[in-house]
Amino acid sequence: MKKLLGLVLLMLLFVSATEFTSSKPEANNSIEGTWELQSFYSYDGQDITDTIKKSEGYRQVKMYSKGKIMWTRYVPDDPNGRFGYGSYRITENSLTETIEYGDDNMMKALDTMRNFTFELKLKEDTFSQITLDDEGNRTFSENYIRID
């Protein structure tokens, strides 16, 4: 009985030590989750020059989970919709999406380009993926809010 009690106490000690020493990732450093497009920005190379709201009925959602991405877009005037699936990698200030397959238009685009790299501005409940030109100047961004 003493051995059993000792074993239980030892297990409780390990479990509680793990609880205190395990570090949880900071929410503001994680892109994992579901995001919805809110607006677009145009840039003059560095600064925002215009904000473009999405049109009525337009929806674009991205889901990031365990290194995988899935996105879908609905445009009222386009009965086919759009989607893509692949993998992603982030660093402190960049996002790279590698698209493996998607809708017909996406598959045609994949013949010329599969990797999409963006400057990343990530906060807890918002992120912007900023497209850069060949010289590293900002040109355009998609701006998302977390919906889950």
C-alpha positions in Angstrom: 0.0 0.0 0.0 2.9 2.4 0.9 4.5 1.6 -2.5 1.2 2.4 -4.3 0.7 5.6 -2.4 4.3 6.6 -3.2 3.9 5.8 -6.8 0.7 7.9 -7.0 2.4 10.9 -5.3 5.4 10.6 -7.7 3.1 10.6 -10.7 1.3 13.6 -9.4 4.6 15.4 -8.9 5.6 14.6 -12.6 2.2 15.7 -13.9 2.3 19.0 -12.0 5.9 19.7 -12.9 5.0 19.2 -16.6 2.1 21.6 -16.2 4.4 24.3 -14.9 7.3 23.8 -17.3 5.4 23.2 -20.5 5.3 26.4 -22.5 2.2 27.1 -24.5 2.7 28.9 -27.9 1.7 32.5 -27.8 -1.5 33.0 -29.7 -0.2 36.1 -31.5 2.6 34.0 -33.0 0.3 31.4 -34.5 -1.4 31.6 -37.8 -3.2 28.3 -37.2 -6.9 28.8 -37.4 -9.6 30.1 -39.7 -9.3 33.6 -41.3 -11.6 35.7 -43.4 -10.5 38.4 -45.9 -11.7 41.9 -44.9 -9.9 44.2 -47.3 -7.0 44.8 -49.7 -4.3 47.5 -49.5 -2.4 49.1 -52.4 1.2 50.3 -51.7 3.5 52.8 -53.2 6.5 50.5 -52.5 6.4 51.0 -48.8 3.3 52.8 -47.6 -0.4 52.1 -48.0 -1.9 54.4 -50.7 -5.4 52.9 -50.8 -7.7 50.6 -48.9 -10.1 48.5 -51.0 -13.0 46.8 -49.3 -14.2 43.5 -50.6 -17.3 43.7 -52.9 -20.8 42.8 -51.7 -21.1 39.0 -51.4 -17.4 38.3 -51.9 -16.0 35.8 -49.4 -12.5 34.4 -49.1 -11.5 32.1 -46.2 -8.2 30.6 -45.4 -7.6 27.7 -42.9 -4.2 26.9 -41.6 -3.6 23.7 -39.6 -0.5 21.7 -38.8 1.5 23.0 -41.8 -1.4 22.7 -44.3 -3.5 25.4 -45.9 -6.9 25.4 -47.6 -8.5 28.4 -49.0 -11.8 29.1 -50.8 -13.2 32.1 -52.5 -16.8 32.9 -53.5 -17.5 35.7 -55.9 -21.2 36.2 -56.7 -20.6 36.7 -60.4 -18.5 33.5 -60.7 -20.6 30.4 -60.4 -17.5 28.1 -60.2 -15.8 29.5 -57.1 -12.1 29.1 -56.4 -10.1 26.9 -54.0 -6.6 25.7 -53.3 -4.8 23.3 -51.0 -1.2 22.9 -50.0 1.3 23.5 -47.3 2.7 26.6 -45.6 5.7 27.8 -43.7 6.0 31.0 -41.6 8.9 32.9 -40.1 8.7 36.0 -38.0 7.9 38.1 -41.0 7.2 35.9 -44.0 4.6 33.4 -45.2 5.2 30.9 -47.9 2.3 28.9 -49.3 3.0 26.0 -51.6 -0.2 25.1 -53.5 -0.5 21.4 -54.5 -3.9 21.5 -56.2 -7.0 23.5 -56.6 -9.9 24.5 -58.9 -9.4 24.5 -62.7 -8.0 28.0 -62.9 -5.7 27.3 -60.0 -4.4 24.2 -61.6 -3.6 26.2 -64.8 -1.8 28.8 -62.7 0.2 26.0 -60.9 1.9 25.2 -64.3 3.9 28.4 -63.9 4.0 29.1 -60.1 3.4 26.9 -57.0 5.2 28.8 -54.3 3.7 32.1 -53.1 5.9 34.1 -50.7 4.6 37.1 -48.8 5.7 39.6 -46.2 3.7 38.7 -43.1 2.2 41.1 -40.5 0.7 38.8 -37.9 -1.1 39.8 -34.8 -3.4 37.8 -32.5 -6.6 38.3 -34.5 -5.5 39.8 -37.8 -2.9 39.3 -40.4 -1.8 40.8 -43.7 0.0 39.0 -46.5 1.9 41.5 -48.5 3.0 40.9 -52.0 6.5 42.3 -52.9 7.8 43.0 -56.3 11.2 41.7 -57.6 13.0 44.6 -55.9 11.3 43.9 -52.5 8.9 46.8 -52.7 5.4 46.4 -51.3 2.7 46.3 -54.0 -0.5 44.8 -52.6 -1.9 43.0 -49.5 -4.8 40.9 -48.5 -5.9 41.6 -44.9 -7.6 39.0 -42.8 -9.4 38.6 -39.4 -9.5 35.5 -37.3 -13.0 33.9 -37.3 -12.4 31.0 -35.0 
